Amino acid sequence: MADEPDNDELAAIRYRPLPVLRAMIDAVDRDVLQALARRNALVAEVAQYKRAAGIPVRDDAREAELLSDRCQRASKLGLSSELVESLYRLVLWGSRDRQASLLAQVPLTDEPKKIAIIGGQGAMGACMATLFSDLGHVVMIADRDTPLGSREAVEHADVVVISVPIVDTVDVIRELGPYVQDHALLTDVTSVKQAPVEAMLESTSASVVGTHPLFGPSVHSLQGQRVVMCPGRGQAWHDWLQAVFEARGLWVMDATAQAHDEAMAVVQVLVHFATEVLGSTLADLGTSIEETLAFTSPIYLIELSMAARHFAQSPDLYASIQFSNPATRRVTDAFVAAAQRQRDAVAGRDREAIRAVFERVSDMFGPFTARAMQQTSFLIDRIVERG
């Protein structure tokens, strides 16, 4: 490796002083921020236009066209098109969030509703309260130690949202359901759906929709997050609730309560169980996390970060999710059986058995593999940047 130039050599090359270069970079960055601020002001005007014209916030065709154009321009300027695409995806994400906060997708004729959040002081209850209040609705919070009682809130609400621990959900629904007004909507945000939806249908003659936000309350934005809606009774209220979610940037999908719970047996139960086994194994091995981080690969860092995030949260929540899903035993038994087969293959140095597993699982993933490679490459880049 060549020796670095000494001070005389640097002077001879006539570099501009480093403080001057940094000051110039700072000035350029300030210009970039000013440009983003001007862009944000235009986005506000777009929001006003879309609301008046009844145009949805998200326009996939426009975003694809914009990304293609900016990447082409970046390449011509000698910039990395991948870097510019990543930057503009964040800009577009922020643009949608800005438009949603300005009620761009809320009809001008929409009248505010009275929303009762039962369990509104909990994390998800507070998240739902913010969602509704941001869209101009009147939110009433009822919890164990609030001046407003749950029954009083329910009796005066157009929409009742049950947001209590899973173990208490059905009991609270059966207690409060009879007091929901006939013209109103009763809904919940529980991560299992069959028992809560059945309880809502049985306890009230009001409209019923079960929902499951597929995100935690600590997300930085609702833009692009997903929510499942399980129709129960009353199409008008179902459509209204879907419009509310979409106005705040959520992706909405309908499913029966049974289909939802079957999917969650994999999406939640299997993933949570595997994460808990991983964490327990690390603890049993007496692993020093800090020592392993010195040797970390990006994949290990992602896996370890997700495990740490999992164990930083409520054990009661994760226990309830696994206890309440009807398919938990079947899924966890399958996990243990697969782990045992894999252990036997490794212990027996059975290369063919491992190849067979890779082939079978790869066939199962099918076309999703290409998409997964692209998305995980993006994640790896981002987590390596943060160090």
ABEGO torsion letter per residue (X at the ends): XBBBBBAAAAAAAGBBBAAAAAAAAAAAAAAAAAAAAAAAAAAAAAAAAAAAAGBBABBAAAAAAAAAAAAAAAAAAGBBAAAAAAAAAAAAAAAAAAAAAAGAABBAABBBBBBBBBGAABAAAAAAAAAAAAAGBBBBBBBAABABBAAAAAAABABBBBBBBAAAAAAAAAAAAAABBAABBBBBABABAAAAAAAAAAABABBBBBBBBABBAABABABGBBBBBBBABGAAAAAAAAAAAAAAGBBBBBBBAAAAAAAAAAAAAAAAAAAAAAAAAAAAAGBBAAAAAAABBAAAAAAAAAAAAAAABBAAAAAAAAAABAAAAAAAAAAAAAAAAAAAAAAAGBAAAAAAAAAAAAAAAEAAAAAAAAAAAAAAAAAAAAX
